[in-house]
Amino acid sequence: DVVMTQSPLSLPVTLGQPASISCRSSQSLVFTDGNTYLNWFQQRPGQSPRPLIYKVSNRDFGVPDRFSGSGSGTDFTLKISRVEAEDVGVYYCMQGAHWPPTFGQGTRLEIK
Amino acid sequence: QVLLVESGGGVVQPGTSLRLSCVASGFTFRSHALHWVRQAPGKGLEWVAVISYDEKYKSYADSVKGRFTISRDSSKNTLHLQMNRLRVDDTAVYSCVRDRGGCSGDCYGDFDLWGQGTLVTVSS
């Protein structure tokens, strides 16, 4: 299985400051159709995961533009330009290019 | 409103069975592959199973292969997960998840909608 490694696992951030989460895969996530299937999800406390980013850099419906995704091959990043209180939660990356789909361990974002 | 609503969770003893259901609404059910993903208490996310839009392709995590069966009923817009020979380590919130694609031919994973989940507790 493809191993997804996130860092850091804990991310204390001051309100209004930027935040960045790294996700590395053990294999390239480029699929046979040429797309790179790397997603990001946000899980707020007590809620189910919410899709944020798909295919590396595309924001899902309703996601604020302060969230952005980038990367290629095996190295990916989720950035929040200015952290707000509602951004508290756990962030997961997921790869869908190789079966089975696998998730990173999660990064817990908290407000300093 | 686009929704996935799971049901069927509960507290069961090891070795017994349980059937989960997920009712979809607000979108064309037949167009999407559907997955089950679980999350043990305080832990991360684990993919469990997938069924393609046309039911021709099914796949399972090694941890549940031979014990769990995924199925769908397009006449009722419903996804099921039949769980047999349950173990203590199957304890988790089970979520129904929609794929952006249909999983026809080569299958990739691209999750765009999650249900709220249903809790399954396996305990003696």
Boltz contact constraints between the chains, C-beta under 6 A:
constraints:
  - contact:
      token1: [A, 31]
      token2: [B, 108]
      max_distance: 6.0
  - contact:
      token1: [A, 32]
      token2: [B, 106]
      max_distance: 6.0
  - contact:
      token1: [A, 37]
      token2: [B, 108]
      max_distance: 6.0
  - contact:
      token1: [A, 37]
      token2: [B, 110]
      max_distance: 6.0
  - contact:
      token1: [A, 48]
      token2: [B, 95]
      max_distance: 6.0
  - contact:
      token1: [A, 48]
      token2: [B, 114]
      max_distance: 6.0
  - contact:
      token1: [A, 48]
      token2: [B, 116]
      max_distance: 6.0
  - contact:
      token1: [A, 48]
      token2: [B, 117]
      max_distance: 6.0
  - contact:
      token1: [A, 49]
      token2: [B, 114]
      max_distance: 6.0
  - contact:
      token1: [A, 51]
      token2: [B, 112]
      max_distance: 6.0
  - contact:
      token1: [A, 54]
      token2: [B, 110]
      max_distance: 6.0
  - contact:
      token1: [A, 92]
      token2: [B, 45]
      max_distance: 6.0
  - contact:
      token1: [A, 96]
      token2: [B, 108]
      max_distance: 6.0
  - contact:
      token1: [A, 96]
      token2: [B, 109]
      max_distance: 6.0
  - contact:
      token1: [A, 96]
      token2: [B, 110]
      max_distance: 6.0
  - contact:
      token1: [A, 100]
      token2: [B, 47]
      max_distance: 6.0
  - contact:
      token1: [A, 100]
      token2: [B, 61]
      max_distance: 6.0
  - contact:
      token1: [A, 101]
      token2: [B, 47]
      max_distance: 6.0
  - contact:
      token1: [A, 101]
      token2: [B, 109]
      max_distance: 6.0
  - contact:
      token1: [A, 103]
      token2: [B, 44]
      max_distance: 6.0
  - contact:
      token1: [A, 103]
      token2: [B, 45]
      max_distance: 6.0
  - contact:
      token1: [A, 105]
      token2: [B, 44]
      max_distance: 6.0
  - contact:
      token1: [A, 106]
      token2: [B, 44]
      max_distance: 6.0
